[in-house]
């Protein structure tokens, strides 16, 4: 499909630079095939049915944004995918000044060597020393806010909490599964009382989620892979809930992509551990997921393509036009939508 079909105009003032406070005070647009309803995140327990399952991503964002020097040249690095215990692939600013074998000196005594480049221009960085890389990043790194926020204000201490979900357990993401940022203890208690189940999986979100689609046609776009895991017990519980008539509602596009990567053509979810580069566009036949809670996405992005696949492009263009007209806040710190096809 032509990428320009997924374009739309978004006023600059609709981009949220801070989350709603409290988190569950965000607005939520309920999108059904033939209806739009202005709701709030706290209405979720009234909309979902007993026996439905919310599927969360328990990945934890690491401070993956680094600033340093290679000689006299300033270099910025955003880690996006782990290669091994001491090495990460990174998108590097001023990459032309970095050659294979060069040492980049970051703050707090953290150093890394440039090992190689991939065809996309990312650089493999090998971190020096014996300390776990996670500890080095805690010293030298900052939270990797999306470029549409970082370009408008600096990262600060509040972002270390704001850009982390209440479910964050497994360190390795360089972008938050932002749909789950809206959840609070109060909302979880209401969902429990309603009889809505919840399950956890892990997908370490990469910085590639923010990369624009540069191709003119979706068939020419190459997705960056991300590592994920669904264990046997979780897969069994998801399948049992479906067999009882419950709906699987993915909380975020990351959860949806991993469930669909793990699902067979019969709709059964299987255990999964490894990389996925699934690219969902209109025409895709969903195997296991019955709905999606997600924030509002960038124009021409793979994520807007995904929601258009779930609900139809015409429906999502109408929903986004409604959201813009009615003051919804967009992107990572913005408001939510609940898509029920």
Secondary structure, DSSP 8 states (H G I E B T S, - for coil): -BGGGG-----GGGB-SS--SSGGGSEEEEEETTEEEEEEGGGHHHHS-TT-EEEEE-EEE---EEEEEETTEEEEEEEEEEEETTEEEEEEETGGG--TT-EEEEGGG-EEEEEEE-TTS-EEEEE-SSS-HHHHHHHH-B----HHHHTTS---HHHHHHTS-TT--EEEESS--GGGGG--HHHHHHHHHHT-EEEEEEE---GGGG----SSBGGG-----EEEEE-HHHHHHHHHHHHTT--EEEESHHHHHHHHHHB-TTS-B--EEEEE-----TT---SS--EEEEE---TT-HHHHHHHHHH-HHHHHHHHHHHHHTT--BSTTS-EEEEE-
